[in-house]
Amino acid sequence: MISAALGLQIALDVLLVALVGLAVGSRWAEALSTGGLDAGAWCALACGLALLAVYGVGRSRINVRDTAVDAPRGAWWPTGAWVAALIVGWALLLLLTPVALWIAFPLMFLEMHVLGPRRGIVAVAATTACAIGGAILGGQQLVGSILGPTFGGLVAIAVVLGFETIVRESQGRQELIDDLVRTRADLAASEREAAVATERERLAREIHDTLAQGFSSIELLLRAADSSLEEVVAPGAFAPGAPGPTAARAARGYVTQSRLAAQQNLAEARRFVRDLAPADLESATLVGALERVADRTALAAGGGLTVTVEASGQARPLPVPVETALLRIAQSALANVVQHAGASRAAVTLSFLGDAVALDVVDDGHGFDPRRVGAARRAAAVPDPTRDARSAVGQGDGEPGAGDTPATRSGFGLTAMRSRVAELGGTFSLETSPGEGTALAVHLPLDPQEA
């Protein structure tokens, strides 16, 4: 399909060639009708061919069609020189035949577009003056000789300026559309990045609160089993009254508990992939799920930790996101108690408060300095789920305990808790100091229709 600009340029080319041919042909016809070709006819032919040659050379060297309306135009070389040569050639042809007057009109349009609105008007004025002079010399009426070229020049100026104004407005709209498209693309990219970051954070929290904690429990159980096996392989372990048989049964029990913990971890991983609710909540209330987590925590601690669960207020079903968040927070907090607190007792309290629900986890461990966790969290600016999983197995993360240093702590457990609470519009508070235990409190508001 031919574009509008290309179509106009082709029409201008055809019109100019046709008018030059008409001017030369009329001069030859006049000469033949008066007795034969004279010098003036041959000069008209030479001027016509020269004019077409100059026009063709300029069209091949100067990109008339693709010249932007806002681009600088009217330079003396080569554009100005080309237009001047065309005017001179046309003026000579006009002296030989008055029919060449019609060539002035396509020349005016060409001058306005090639030279621009300022220099183009000057060229059109010069062309109009030449046309008026040629018409007068050709014996035409004085009024027609003046008004015809003058109106033609004004029309050419108005048409070209109006056309270029439309082009500028169209380009402005196109730039606006391009900006909107780029803005939409940038917005879509930002939304994708935000969605990826949100999903990455969700995955990190889920891995930390499920798989990492489960692996930590397995590691603790296997460590206890290893200690029992050392007693089994000790010399005289199975002598009368020796602890070998008891240690063997204990080691077997720890291995069995590790296998059960691995099965639970596998189930959590499958549910995690399908983005389902926690398995503990599937067939039990929130209080029952907390009791299961408490039992597993006490089991993972090897009997050195007592975990109690209490509920106050009128118990009722809560929205799934709220129950999931409270369960995960309690699970992560109790895992921190086992790994870092060195506590003998921990208490989990769930309070139904009408338009809100509160969760408190308190232990009697050695506590820690929250500033150390904050410094470690700032040092680890971007959470890495695999790093947290590694730290939870063997080294752990979250609340620093005895022998821990900020360099080995990311505090991601606390960060994940705060993130969960913030997503639900709640508040999170932590009270602790070295040697004074730790108290964690979560307060989540409920929708009045759900309360």
ZIRA-V985593 format. One record per residue. PHI is phi in whole degrees, 0 to 359 (* if undefined). Layout:
phi=PHI
phi=PHI
//
This chain:
phi=*
phi=279
phi=288
phi=297
phi=297
phi=293
phi=297
phi=295
phi=294
phi=296
phi=297
phi=296
phi=299
phi=297
phi=296
phi=296
phi=297
phi=294
phi=290
phi=296
phi=297
phi=295
phi=296
phi=294
phi=296
phi=294
phi=293
phi=293
phi=296
phi=296
phi=294
phi=294
phi=285
phi=253
phi=121
phi=138
phi=289
phi=246
phi=296
phi=297
phi=294
phi=291
phi=293
phi=296
phi=297
phi=295
phi=295
phi=296
phi=296
phi=296
phi=297
phi=293
phi=294
phi=297
phi=296
phi=295
phi=297
phi=296
phi=295
phi=282
phi=262
phi=248
phi=278
phi=290
phi=292
phi=266
phi=290
phi=291
phi=293
phi=264
phi=282
phi=299
phi=227
phi=93
phi=298
phi=298
phi=236
phi=262
phi=296
phi=299
phi=296
phi=296
phi=296
phi=298
phi=296
phi=296
phi=295
phi=296
phi=298
phi=293
phi=298
phi=297
phi=295
phi=293
phi=292
phi=269
phi=209
phi=293
phi=296
phi=295
phi=302
phi=293
phi=292
phi=300
phi=290
phi=296
phi=296
phi=297
phi=298
phi=296
phi=296
phi=297
phi=284
phi=281
phi=268
phi=90
phi=293
phi=272
phi=291
phi=295
phi=297
phi=297
phi=294
phi=295
phi=297
phi=295
phi=297
phi=297
phi=298
phi=296
phi=294
phi=297
phi=298
phi=295
phi=294
phi=293
phi=295
phi=280
phi=85
phi=280
phi=299
phi=295
phi=295
phi=294
phi=295
phi=271
phi=291
phi=301
phi=298
phi=295
phi=297
phi=299
phi=295
phi=296
phi=297
phi=299
phi=297
phi=295
phi=295
phi=293
phi=296
phi=296
phi=296
phi=292
phi=297
phi=297
phi=296
phi=298
phi=298
phi=295
phi=295
phi=298
phi=296
phi=295
phi=298
phi=296
phi=297
phi=298
phi=297
phi=296
phi=295
phi=295
phi=297
phi=298
phi=296
phi=296
phi=295
phi=297
phi=296
phi=296
phi=295
phi=296
phi=296
phi=294
phi=295
phi=296
phi=296
phi=296
phi=293
phi=296
phi=294
phi=297
phi=298
phi=298
phi=296
phi=296
phi=297
phi=296
phi=277
phi=242
phi=296
phi=298
phi=293
phi=296
phi=298
phi=297
phi=298
phi=299
phi=298
phi=294
phi=295
phi=292
phi=295
phi=295
phi=297
phi=296
phi=297
phi=294
phi=292
phi=298
phi=289
phi=292
phi=273
phi=292
phi=302
phi=71
phi=294
phi=251
phi=291
phi=306
phi=84
phi=282
phi=277
phi=303
phi=301
phi=296
phi=295
phi=295
phi=297
phi=296
phi=298
phi=297
phi=297
phi=296
phi=295
phi=298
phi=296
phi=295
phi=296
phi=296
phi=296
phi=294
phi=298
phi=296
phi=297
phi=297
phi=297
phi=296
phi=297
phi=295
phi=292
phi=296
phi=296
phi=274
phi=57
phi=262
phi=293
phi=303
phi=298
phi=296
phi=269
phi=291
phi=234
phi=207
phi=285
phi=298
phi=296
phi=296
phi=295
phi=296
phi=294
phi=296
phi=298
phi=297
phi=297
phi=295
phi=295
phi=297
phi=294
phi=294
phi=284
phi=73
phi=85
phi=270
phi=226
phi=253
phi=241
phi=244
phi=234
phi=229
phi=231
phi=232
phi=85
phi=274
phi=293
phi=201
phi=295
phi=247
phi=304
phi=305
phi=300
phi=292
phi=299
phi=297
phi=296
phi=296
phi=295
phi=294
phi=296
phi=297
phi=298
phi=293
phi=296
phi=292
phi=297
phi=296
phi=299
phi=293
phi=280
phi=234
phi=278
phi=63
phi=269
phi=256
phi=221
phi=217
phi=233
phi=247
phi=236
phi=248
phi=241
phi=267
phi=246
phi=83
phi=261
phi=201
phi=222
phi=233
phi=231
phi=235
phi=234
phi=234
phi=226
phi=254
phi=283
phi=276
phi=68
phi=197
phi=262
phi=301
phi=295
phi=293
phi=293
phi=298
phi=295
phi=294
phi=293
phi=292
phi=291
phi=259
phi=295
phi=250
phi=294
phi=240
phi=303
phi=292
phi=294
phi=294
phi=295
phi=295
phi=290
phi=286
phi=261
phi=103
phi=257
phi=79
phi=209
phi=102
phi=278
phi=292
phi=243
phi=297
phi=80
phi=273
phi=233
phi=302
phi=294
phi=260
phi=239
phi=262
phi=66
phi=293
phi=301
phi=294
phi=298
phi=295
phi=298
phi=300
phi=296
phi=300
phi=293
phi=296
phi=298
phi=261
phi=73
phi=260
phi=237
phi=229
phi=223
phi=221
phi=238
phi=195
phi=200
phi=305
phi=83
phi=244
phi=77
phi=222
phi=232
phi=247
phi=228
phi=233
phi=232
phi=242
phi=284
phi=241
phi=296
phi=307
phi=286
phi=262
phi=287
//
